[in-house]
Amino acid sequence: MFKWLFGIVGLIVLLAAGAFFVLKRDDIPYATLAAKYENGASRYVDLPGGIRMHYRDEGAAQPANGPPVPTIVLIHGFSASVYTWQAWVPKLGNQYRVISVDLPGHGLTQAPAGYRPSIENFRDAVFAFTQAEHLTHFALAGNSMGGNVAWEYALAHPDQLDALILVDAAGWPHPNEGALNTSPMMKALRNPTLGPILMNLDNTRVFRQGLEAAFADPGKVDDAMVTRYTDFARAPGHRQILLQLQTGTRRQASDALLSAIHVPTLILWGQQDHLIPVADAERFHHAVPGSEVKIFDNSGHVPEEEVPDDSSAAVLAFLQRVHQTDPRTTAAPVH
């Protein structure tokens, strides 16, 4: 009896081990990813601490003479990359220098072994990038986790910012977070046992489910998008960073904390965001003095991708007002 039972258990373990090795996916070298995903605007800069940051520098060029072209810096969300902003670039690029960055552990940015990802460390990496690129005045926009990085940046380095744009930004505490329609990817990654196993397997289906949860119209998630996310997650060291981000702690937003933000602030949100509730838009609006808010129907968590015309138009109108009225900015007015 026991021999038969042990035999069945052994067979199950053997089959599970075999399935793991069949589904296991190795790292993809950075050179392979770069050949596939770089474009003509791709640039790299080496930052203190061993970060080799990939970014794209696009849009209007700085003139040799005359007033400078205003700059906007864009920060993506969890597991995303510079690609999340690609629909904004032609919209903003006629009037702005548009710089999008890949955070450590994302896209084509290389992080050193042992890098500890956190909102604060991402904020500091973005600051190191702006110092290396001699960016002294710019607008800063961030989506989701990148929005959390952006508002922390505004608190730490307000003198650099002409404006702050929060796009479905993370940061507010949610006591009933388990009741939110959190994507299956997030739930799986937060599991201390399942997460490390899952990230080493073919997780194409999990990424697809997570991406579909981010859109009001899941049909906008195509095979190329899913492949890009899964490819970037397999860059050396990225899987470990993505897992650590799911289990780490971060400073939470509060009225008292955000009341210290005094740069002009625009809050953009998708009405049908199932990952971070639209009610958080009003929480940011209430907390940040003088902020403006714009809610988009027919959009989920990534309005920069789902409603790029409407969301970029809101940004352009906002920045035009900022550059016409903010005495701190040295940028030319937007026409």
N, C-alpha and C positions, 0 to 999 in steps of 0.2 A: 504493500500500500504506500508506504513512505518512499520507497524507491521510485514508484510510479509518479508520485507527487513531485519528488525532486527532479525527476526527468522532465516533467512538464515545465517546471520553473526554469530549469536550465535551458530548455528549448526557447522559452519566451525571452530569457536574457540574451541568448545567442541571436535570435531574430532581431531584438531591439538594437544590439550592437551592430549587426549587419546593416540595419536600416540607417543607423547613425552614420556609418562610413559611406553608405550610398548617397545620403543627403548632405554630408558634410561639404562645406565650401571653403576653399583656401583663400588667403588674402590675394588681392589683385595689386600688383606693383604700381607705384605712383606713375612710372613712365608709361605703363599701359593705359592708365586712366587719363593721363594728360593727353596722350595721342588721340584719345576718343572725345574728350570733353573740353579741352582748351579751345579758345577762339582767338581771333586777331587782337582782341582787347585784353587778353590774359597777361597778367604781370605777376612777379613774385618779389617778396622782400623778406630778408632775414631779420628777425626780431630778437631782442634779448631773451635768453632762456631756451633758445634752440627751436623756436617756432619759425617755420618757413611758410609765410602766409601767401596764399593765392588771392588775387583780386582782379577785378575787371575795371578798367578806366575807359569810360565811354562818354559819348555826348559831345557837347560844345567844347572846343579847344580854347585855351587861354590866349588872348591876343598879345602880340608883341608890344603894342601900345594901347592906351586907353584903359577904361575901368575893367577890373577882373570879372570873369564869368563866375557866377555863384556856383557853389558845389553842394551836392547832396550825397551823403554816405548812407548805404543801405545794409542792414543786418538781418539775415534770414533767421528762421526758427529751427526748432529741434529736428535733426536729421536731414534738413534741407541744405540748400547751397545758393550760390549766386543766381542759379537758374530761376529761382522763385520770382526774381525781379525783371526777367527778360522782357516781359510785355510792357513794363514801365519805361524802359530805356528809350525807345523811339518817341514816346510821349513827352518825356522830360528832357530828352537829349538836345532838342533844338535850342533850349534856353539855359541848360544846366550842364555842368560837368557831373557825370553820374558815376560814382564809385561804389561798387558792391564787393563785399569781402566774404570769404569763406572762414568761418570760425575754426579754431583748432578742433580736430576730430571730425570735420565736415568737409565735403567737397574735395578740393585738391590741396587743402592746407595740411602740412605735416606738423605734427606735434612730437616733442621729444619723448623718449621712453619714460614712463612714470609720471607723465603730465596729469595734474589733478584738475579736471574740468569743474568749473563753477561759474555762476553769473559774475562774480567779482573777478575771477581770472579772465573770463571773456572780455569784460569791461576793460581790464588792464591791457589785454592784447590789442583791443581796438585803439586804446590810447597810444600804445607803443607804435601802432601802425600810423596813426595821424602824425605822431612826432617824426617818424622816419620819412614820411611823405610831405612834411612841412605844411600840414593843413592847420591853419590857424582859426579860420571862420568857416563854418559849414552848417547845413541842416542835417539832422540825423534822424533816420527812420528805421524802425525795427518791427518785425512781425513775430507774434507769439513769444517764444523764448527770446528772440532778438529784440522784441519790444521791452522785455524785462531788462536786458542788457542796456538798451537805449535810455530808459528812465534812470537806471543806476548811473549811467554816464552823465546824464544831465545834472544829477546831484553832485557828482564828483568833479566835473569840469564844465561848469555853466558858462565860463567866459569864452569857451571855444564855440558855443552853439549859437547860431542865428535862429534856429527853430528846432522843435522836437515833434516827431510824427509817430504816434503809437498805433499800430495796425493789429487789432485783435491781440493786444499785448497781455502777456502773462504777468503774474505777480501777486494778485489778491488771494487771500486764504479762502478756502472753501471747506467748511466743516463737514459738509455732506458730499465731498468730492466723489465718493463711491457711487452716488446717485446720478452723477453726470453721465452723459453718453460718451464716455471715454472710449477712444478707439481700441480695438482688440490688440493692436501693436503695443500701445502704452501699457495696457493691463498685463500683457505677457512679459514685457520687459521688466516690469516692476516686481515680478515674482522672483524671489532670490534663488529658487531652484531652476525654474523653467527658463529664465532670462538668459543666463550664460550658455545653456544648451541651444536655445533657439537661435541666438546670434551666430552660432557656428554652423547652422544648417541652411539649406535653401529656404529662405524666408520670403520668397517672392509673394506668396499669397498673403502673408501677414502684412507686408508693406502695402499691398494693394488695398486691403481692407482698411488700413490706417489712413491711406490717402483718400479713399472714397468717403470716409467719415469726415474729412476736412472740407469737402465740397458740398454745396447745396445740391448741385447736379453731379452725382457720381459718374455720369457718363463722360465727364471732362477728363477723367483719369484714363490715360491711354498706356499702351504697353511701353512706349519709350520713356514715359515718366517713371513708371514702376521700375524699369531696368536701371535707370539713372540712380534712383534712390538705393536700390540694392547694391549696385556697383560701388557707390561712394561709401556705403557702410562696410564694404570689404577692403577698403584701403588699409594699409598696415596701421594697427593701433586704434582704428576708428570704432570697432565694435566694443572695445573695452571702455572707451570714452562715452559712447552712447549709453551703455549700461550704467556707468557711474552717475551720469546725469539723472537717471531715473530714481536713484536711491539716495542722492545727496540732499542736503538741506540748503535753503536759500533764505535771504531776508525777505519778509513779506511786505507787501504794500500796505500803507495805512494813510489815513487822512493827515495825521501829524507829519509823517515822513514826506509825503508828496507835496505838502503845502510849501516846502522849501524850493520847489521848481518854479522859477520865474521867467524862463524863456518861453516865447510864444509856442503854444502846444496845440496840435491837432490830433484828435482821436478818431480813428476810422474803425468801423466794425461791420461784420456781416450779420444781418438779422438772423440768419439760420446757422450761426456758429454753434455746433454741437460739442465742441471741445472746450471752449472757454465761453461762458454764457454772455449774451449781449448785455445783460444787466451790469457787467463789469465796465462797459463803456461809460455808463452814468457814474459809476464809482470813481473812475479816473477823472471824469469831467467835474465832479463835485470836489475832488481833492486838489486838483491842479488849478491854481488861481488863473482866471482869465482864459481857460482853455476852450476850444471849440470841439464839437462832436458832430460826426456825420455817420449815419447808419445806412447801409445798402441792402435793399431788398434783393432777393434772388442771389445772395452770396453767403458762403459759409465762412470758414476760418481763414481763407487766403484771398481776400478781395483783390489783391494785386494781381492774382492769376485769374480769378473767376469773373471779376468786373473791372478789367484794367482800364477801360476808357473812363468810366465814372470815377474810379478811385484816383487815377492820375490827374483827372481834371480837378478834383477836389484839392489835391496837393498843389497843383499849379496856382489855383485861385488863392489858396491860403498863403503860399510863399510870396505871391505878388503883393498881398497886403502887408506881409511881414517886411519885405524889402522896401516898401514905400514908407513905412512908419517907424521901423526899429532903428534908432540912432546908433546902435552898436555895430550894425552890419556895414561892411565896406564894399559889399557886392553892388553891382549895378542894378537898377530897377528892372523888373521883368516886363517885357512888352509883348 
